[in-house]
Amino acid sequence: MVDKGFEGKDRHQTWSEHYGARVVCAPKRNSSKPWPKALRRWLASLRQIVETVYDKLLNTFGLARGRPHELSGMRARLAAKVALHNFHEKAHSVKANVVAGCSDAWAYPSSRFHPHSR
């Protein structure tokens, strides 16, 4: 999936021949063969996912700043950062569920536990 700035059969053919890449690029709206609106929106939703992952890798995990000496070192550091990130996400999710469960229990106290109910 590429931006509309990368459209063009010649460019896509070159990428296919040199890299084995199949490129999907929505034509511009003023194209002689425009895509239907639903198809353009679907592609845009996929591109949003790709750009979110790209931003996470580049900025959150620091791929823009790292200058590894070897690819294996970069892979190891990235794997460690992703594992830590996933751990934090899971821990936050579990903590939120526990807190939500406790707050539900506290929101509706039973009268038998209330000190002045006798």
Helices and strands as residue ranges (DSSP letters): G 4-6, H 9-19, H 37-55, I 56-60, H 71-107, G 111-113
